[in-house]
């Protein structure tokens, strides 16, 4: 490392027990929705991180036994020796780039549901499981504890066999039995595993000692520990019992991986936690208590913040999950002085939502995430151009920007035409709403790239029609004209019984609010039959302007989808705190200048509310007029992409733009044949594995 690199400190090696990380960049465990179900795709994700310069690459929580069965979610699995080959795919992919591979062993206690195994659920004390399912966990007796320790030992042996360099004991996120034993509200035992903190930490100590014995000086042993539950005196606090746990176990593990609980706090969205390094205050003292290296997280995207944390003695290793998803090549880019090329995480938690929904991981900033093995996509490499042709991209929203950037990277001539006075489309407009300013990074990253390329021409205030497109003479056209919000109240819940909307009702849409239009004086109803995130943000914006806001939704909660992004409880709490009136389970039946008639989603019983205007957040109309008018021009390529093709989330639009650029000048047969690889179970033999 040259002395000229101001971030040279980040590239010093760090010894972790018997192994050494080549630099300070540490991808902490995170799920991918791939796991034991799609191990080749999972190995592709991890291998790409290693190629990007991460010194340590971890997998996800890895079940050690059928009594910790997380099905239907595809996490890691090490129930027995048959699971070893799948995990070896990952370690080999990571080792190919001189990085260390870490495995996060876990027993999830009452967080597991055991739907697949149908095994009894275990916990420190008698209690319900932590999901709405008619099961309870039984209090573990001494035999259960002995069995748990043996299961963990056996899994550690298998982890060594699979080639892992670091083996975790996991006590975090309120998801693991080791942590459950530490927490007094979950542990009401009166034996040597309950009562005092030392007793409640006993199981974690034993698991660490067992794992160190199995590691035998060949592998390092890490402890992932949630130091603060963010519940104040109702939970573990970093300044009290959290610190005491670190003092009790100080130098026992080879590495401390410290964060906060629960998952919604550890992986807070930028809407509610905009600052990088937001966990520093909770882990700042850990290095003062232990002599072992410490890794910390906090949505770290700034090299300056990373450097500061190491210099201040807060951490030894820079931990990342979401930033490493948005840009697997962060370490290499910092090392090579390409800071402006980093795709910064926007903290939208679409990656988290993927796991909660039970689908393969995806990322708004990085459309190649999860597609490394399935489609052979690389975040930094794309196939060169096939010909010397020029291309035209109409629209500079997320799909248009991504498509233009990738076409330019392939070497094609690109003309980008935007009808409005500024680039960015919906990203620009949505990023100006409360709490969403970090989303502008989607636009900023791509515009920065495009503006540096000699083969790109960019034009604003350029609303094209078919005649103007024909005059340009470009035969390959991608139309990303987006979608606009409906004004008729038709949405997710009103396809069968459509609302009656009077022609003289004062109606606004999200498009109106985002360009600065304001409702007339009087109460404003925000009607959310989109049920994703936008209506909640608009209600917050209007309430902040001093308006009386009435939030109505057919859903059972505000912004229901955001339970998947771990922020629904915060959104609803914020609206309550700022005085928004909330009416759930209500569909819009009628809307007129005096107010609205609502219909109960269950009984159909109607209720009248007074409002002077309404913001209807329901469905979108695709803007396809230009696309239709271009179909008779004899263009060689005419493709509709993004929201104009299929309205969705920003992540979907970015993906569509990326895929269109990748598939350009490939034959339809080639595209169909290589849509994506699937991991299939072979039935060629009768052998049961």
N, C-alpha and C positions, 0 to 999 in steps of 0.2 A: 504494500500500500504506500503510495507516494505521500510524502509529507505535505504536498500541495492540497491534498483532499482534506477539507475541514472536518470531514466525518470519519477520519481514520480510526478514531477510538471505537467506532461501531464495528470495525472489522478485526478487532483483536480476538484471538481464540479464548475460550472460556472452558476451564476444566470442570466437568460435572461428574464427581465421583471418579470411576475408572475410565470414563470416556471424555473426549474433548470436542466441543463445538467449535467449528472453524471460524465463526464470527458470533456476533451477539444477536442475530436475528432468529427468532424462535416462533415457529408456527404452533400455537397451543392447540390442544384438541378441539375439533369442531366437527359436527355431523355434516353429512353430504346428501342424505337420502339415498345413498348407494349401498354402502356397508356390505353386509354378508350376502345381500341379494344380488348386487352388481359389483363384484370385487374387482373386475378388470377396469371398469369405469372409475371406481374409487382409487385404484392404484394410479390411474391416469391423472387424476386430480392431484394426488400427493406427489407424484413424480414431477409434475410441472412446477410445483412449489420448489422442489429441490433444484430443478434446473434454473429457477429464478434466483437462486442464491441463498435460500433459507438454510441455516446451519442445522436446525432441528425441525423435522416435520412429523407431527403427531397425527394419529388417526382420530377416531371418535370414541365415545363411551363404548366399551366392548364387554358385552355380557359374559359373565364367567360361569353361569349355570342356568338350567331351565327355570329355577325359581326367581330368576331375574330376566324374564322374557318381555321384551319391549314391543313385540309384534302388535300391530302391523307395521311399525316403523323400522326402517332398514338401518340399524346401527351395526357396530362390529359384533362379532360373536366368537367366543372361544370356549364353547361348552365341552368339546372333547377334541381328540387329535384330528378328526376329520375337518376341523375348521382351520388347521394350520396352513395348508397349501394356499387358500384364498388370501390369507394375511401375508404370506411370503411374497405374493405378487407385489404388495405395497413396499415391503422392505427392500426388495430388489430394485424397484423403481427409484426409491429414495437413495439407496446406496450407489446407484449408477452415477450420481452427481456428487458423491463425496459428502453426503449429509447423513445425519443421525436420524434413525426412525424411532418414534416413541409410540407406545400403546397405552391407552387409558382403560385399565381394568376397572370393572364396576359391578357391584351388586346394588340394585336400585331400591331394595326394600319395598315400602308401600307405594313407591312411584311406579313400580312395575305392575302390569295388569295380568300377565301370564295367560293371555288369551290363546296363544298357540300351545303352550306346554300344559295348561290347565293345572299347574302345580299350585300348592298353597302359597299365599303371599306372606312374607316375613317382615317383621318390624320389631323395634325395641320393646314396644308395649302394644296392647290391644288397640286397634284403631281402624278407621275406614281407609281405603286407598284414596289417593289424592286426586282422583278423577271421578266424574259422575258415572259410576258403574256399581251395580249391586254386589260388591265384594268387600270383605274386610280382611285386614292382615292380622295374623296371630302373633302374640308376643313370643319371641324366641326364647327357648329354654337353653340350658347349658349345652345340650347335645347339638342344637341348631347352631350355636356359636362355634362349637368345635368343627362342625361340618362346613360352616362358612369359611373359616380359616383354611380348611383343607381345600375347598373349592378354589380359593384365591391362590393358594400355593400351586395347585395343579395348573391353573391358568397361567401363572408366572412361568412355570416350566415350559408350557406350550409357547408362550411368548418368546422365550429364549430360542426355542426350536425354530420359530418362524423368522428369527433374525433381528428382533428388536434390540435396540441399544439402550433404551430407557423404558422402564416399566413404572406405571403410575399406580399409586393408591389414591383413590378419588373420594374427596370429602367436600363436595361443593354443590352449588346451585339448588340446594334443598331437594336433590334428586337421588341421593346415595345413602346407603345404610350406615356407612361410616360417619357421615355427618349427622344422620338422624339420631345416632347414639349420643352425639355431643349436645343435642338441643334439649333442654329440660322440658319443653312443651311436648316433645315426642317421646321422651324417655322418663317414665315414672317408675323405673325399677328400684328395688330396694337392696339388690345384691351388689357385688363388686363392680358391676357394669353400670350402676346408676347412682344417683345422689350427687356426690361431689364432682367437680369438674375433672379432677384426676381420674375418677372412676369412669366418667362418661367418655373420656379420651382413651380409655384403656384399649378398646377394640381397635382404634386407629393405630395405636402404638404396636399392638400385636400384629396387625396386618403389615405395618412397615417392617417390623423385625422379621416376620416370616418371609417377606419379599426380598429383603436384603440377604437373607440366608440363601434363598433360591438363586438370586442374582450371582452370588458367589464371587464378586469382584469382577465379573465379566460385563455386567450391565449396571447402569445407574438406576437408582430408585427415586422417583419424584413424588411429592405430595401436592395434590391440587386441593387447595383449602379456601373455603369462603370465609373470610375474616370478619365480615359484617353482613347481617341479614337486612339492613336498612329498615329495621322495625323499631329503632330506638330502644327503650328499656324493655320492650316486649320480645326482643330477640337478641341474638349474639351481637355484640358491638365490638368494633375493632379496638376501642380504647379500654375495654374491660376484658371479658372472657376471650375475645378474639386474640388479644395480645397474650393472654395467659396460655392459650393453646400453643402459640409459637414458642413461648418460654419453656413449656413442658416438653416439647418435641425438638427444640432448637436445632441440634446438629445431627439428629437421627436420620432424616432423609438426605439424599445427595443433592436435592434441588427442592426449593419452595416455589410452587406456582400459585400465586396468591391473587384472589379476586373477591368480588362481592356477590351476594345472593339477593334474590333468586335470579333466574335467567333474565327476567325482564329488567333487572337492575344492571347485571353484568353486561348485557347486550342492549343497553338503552338506545332508543332511536335519537337522531339529531333533533327531532321535533321537541323532545323533552330534555335532552342532554347534549347541547351543541358543542361542548368543549372537548377537544382531544385531551387525553390524559386525565379524565375526570375521576379515575380511581386512585390517583396518587396520594391523596390525603389519607386514604385508608391503609395503604401498604407502606407508607414512608418509613415507619419505624422497624420493619421486619428485619432489614439488614443490620440493625443495631442489636438485634437479639440473637441472630444466627450467624455463623461463619460460613454457611453454605450459600451458593449462588441463588439469587432470587429472580424470577421472571414475573413481570406484571403486564397488564393490558389496559385498555381504555380508548379503543378506536384510534390507535396511533397512526397517523398518516404524515405528520410533519417530521422530517429529519432533524430539525432544530429541537423539537420537543424530545425526540428520542435521545439526542446527544445530551441535552440538559438533564434528563432523568438518570443517565449513567454518571455524568459528572457530579451530580448532587448526591450520589450514593443511594438513590431510591431503588434501583434495580441493577442487576448485572446483565440481564438479557431482555431484549425488546420483544414482548409477546404480542401476537396478533392472530386473530381469526378472520374477522370481516375484512380488514385491510388487505390481508393476504389473498382473500377471495377476489376482491376488486382488482388487485394487481399482484399476481404471483411473482412478478419480477421487481418488486420494490428494492430488495437488497442490491441487485445488480445495477439498477438505475442509479441508486445513491452512490455506489462504488464508482460508476463510470461518469458521474457528474451530470446525469440526465434527469435532474430533479423535476423539470417541467414536463417530463413525459410520464410521470406517475399518475395512474388513474386512481384518484383518491376515493375511498369509500364515502358514500353519501349518507350512510346510516339509515337507510330506508327499511332494512330488515326483510327484504324480499328473500334473502338467503335463509333467514330464520323461518319465514313463512313456508318455504318449500319443505323443510323438515316437519313442521307442524301439520302440513297438509298430507305428508307422506309421499312426496314426489322428489325426483332428482333435483339437486341444488341448481339454482340459477342466480344471476347477479345483474342488477341494472347497469352497472358500469362495465362489466366484463361478460359479453355474450358468449364467450367460449367456455365459461365455467361449467363443468359437468359434461362437456362435449369433447374433452381431450381424447378419450379412447373411442367414444361412441361415433363421432364424426371425423376424428383425426384433426381437430382444430387446435391451433396454437395461438395464444393471445398476442404474440409479437411477430408471428410469421404467417404470411398468406401467399398463395400461389401467384406467380407473376402473370402479367397479361398474356392473353393468347394472340391478340392482334394489336395493331396500332390505331384502333378505332377510338372515337370520342364518345362520351356519355353525357347525358343530361339528367340531373336530379332536380325535381320540382318540389320544393318544400324543405324547410330546414328545421323541422322538429326532430325528435330523437331518431326516428327511422331515416329521415333524409340525411341528417348529419352523419350517422354511422355508415350508411350506404356510400355516401360521397367519400368519406375518409378511407374506407376500405378499397373502393375502386381506385382512388388515388394511390394508395399504398401498392396496389397491384401494378400500377404504372399507366393506367388509362388516363386520357385527358378527361377532366371532369368540369362541367359547368353546373354550378349550384344556383338556382333561382328561388328567391324568397319573395312572396307577395307583400309582406309587411315591411315595416321600416327597420326591424331588428330580427336577427337570427334567433332560433331557439324553439319556436313553436310553443307547444304546451309546457315544455320544461321551463322556458323563460317565464311564462305567465304563472305557473303553479309555484315556482320558486319564490315568488313575491308574496305568497300567502304566509300567515303566521307559522313560524317554526320550520318552514321548508326551504330556507335559503341555501342550505347545503346541496340541495338537488340541482342547483345551477352548475355544479361540477360536471354533470353529464354533458351540458352544452359547452362549458368552458374548455374541457379537455379536448373535445373534438374540433372546436373552432381554432384552438391554438395549433393543433396539428395541421388543419387544412390551410391556414394562413401562411404556413411556412413552405408550402409545396408549389413549385413552379408549374406543375401540370394542372393546377386548379384555378378556375375563375369563379368568383362569387359576386352575386348581385342581390341587393335588397330592393324594395319597392318595384318588384318585377313580377307583376301578376300576368301570367302568360295565358293566351288562348290558343286554340288549335292553329290558327293562321300564323301566329308568331312562332310557335314551335316548328311549324313547317319551314318558315323562313330561316331558322337556325341551321337546318340541314343536318341535324344530329339524328342518327337512326336508332339510337339505343336510349330509351327514356324510362326513367323510374319516377313514378308519381307518388309523392308522399304528402298529399294535401290534407290529411288529418280528418277530424270529425268534429261536429258541433253538437252541443247539447240540445235536446228536444224541449219544446215549449208547451206540449200538450198533456204533460203529466203521465204519459205512458212509460212504465218502467217494469222492473222485475216482478212486481206483484199485481200488476193491473192489465195483463194481457187478455184475461177473460172478461173482467168487468172494468171497462175503461172509464176513466173519470170524465165528468162533464166540466169543461173549462170554458167559462164565458169569454166571449171575444173582447169584452171591455175590462176583464180582470187585469190587474197590474202584475205582469209576470216578468221575472228575470231568470237568467240561467247562470251557471258558473262562468260561462264565457263573458257575460256582462259584468259580473263582479270582478273578474280578473283584469278587465280593461278599465276598471275604475268607476263604473256606473254605480249609483247609489239608489236604494229604494226610496219611495216617497215617505213623508212623515207618517208615523204610526207603527204599530206592531208589524213585524215581518216574519212570515212563516218560512222556514227552511224545510222543504219536504225531501226526504232522503229515501228514494227507492232504488238507488245505486248500491247503497249499503257497503261501500268500500271505505274511503277515507275523506273524500273531498267535501262532502256536506258538513262534516264535523269541523273542518278547518274554516269553511265559509261562515258557519254559525259563530265560531270564535272571533273571526274578523269583524263581523257585524256587531257582536256584543261589545267588542273593544271600542267601537265607534259610538257607543252609548245607546245603541238601538235595543228595543225590547224584542227579543228573539224567541220564537216558538219553534222548537225542533220536533218534527213529526216523522216517524218511520214505521213501516209495517214490520220491521225486524223487532226482536225482543230486546235489543240494546242499541246503543249509538254506535255507528261505524263497525258493524259486526265483524267484517273481514279482518279488522286490525287486531282481533284476538290472536291471529296468526303471526302478526308482527310484534306481539308482546306489548302493545300500547293501548288496547281498548279501554282498560280500567283507568288509565291516565286521561284519556280523551273524555270519557264520560264524567270523571271527577272534575276535570277542568271546566266543562260546560256547566255543571252544577254550581261550582264555586263562583263563576262569573254571572250567575243568575239566569241562565238559559232555561226556559220551561221545556221539559222533555215529555213527549207523548209517544210511547212505544206501542207496538201492536196495532197501529192505526194506518189504514190506507186512505188515500185521497179519493173521495167520491164526487165532490163538486167544488168548484172554485169560482167565486164571483167577486165583484169589487168590495163587498162588505165583509167577506171572510170565506171560510172553507167549511165544508161538511166532511167529517171523517167517518170511516166505517171500521168497526172493530174487526181485526183480522180473524177472530175466532167466531164471533156471534153475528157479525153484520150489523150490530146495533150502531146507530149513527149519533154523532156528537157535533155540535156547531162550535166553531171558534172564531173569534174576531181577529182579522188581520187586514192591513191596508195593502199588502203586497205579498208575493210569494216568490221564493227562489226554488225552482224545480230542478232537483238533482236526480235524474232518472236514467235515461238512456241517451245514446248519441246517434245522430245521423251521419253516415259516412259521406264525405265530400268526394263524389265520384264524377261530377259533371265534366271536368276537364278530361279525365281518363276516358269517358265514353266518347267525347268528341274527337279524341285522338285515334280511335280505333279504325278510322277509314283513311288514315294517312299513309298506310303501307310501311309503317315502322318495322324494323327488324326485331327490335325488343321493345315491348311495352308492358311494364309490370307495375301493378298497384301494390304498395307496401305500407306497413305500419297501421295506424288507426284508420286510414282510408280503406284498407283491405279488411281489417278485423279490429274494431275498437277493443282496447284492453289496457293493461298497465304500461307504464313507461318501459319496464323491462321487456315486455312483449314487442313493443315498437323497435327498441334497439336491436333485439334479436332478429326481427324481420329484416331490418336494414342490413344487418351483417350477413345474414343468409343470402339475401339477394345479391350482394356483392360477391360472395364466395361462389355462388352458382352461375354467375354471369359467364356466358360463352361455354357452358357445359351443356351437353346434350340432355334432353329430358330423360332418356333412358339411363344415362350415367347418374343423374340426380336421383332417380327412383331407386336404382340399384344400390346406391350408397347413402340412402336416406339417413340411417344410422345403424350401427351394429347392435345386435341384441345378444344378451348372455342367456343361452338356452341350456336346459338340462338334456343331456343325451340319453335317449332311450334305446340305444343300439344294443345294450346288454341288459340282462335281467338283474345285474348287481345293484344292490341298494347301498348307497354310500352313507 
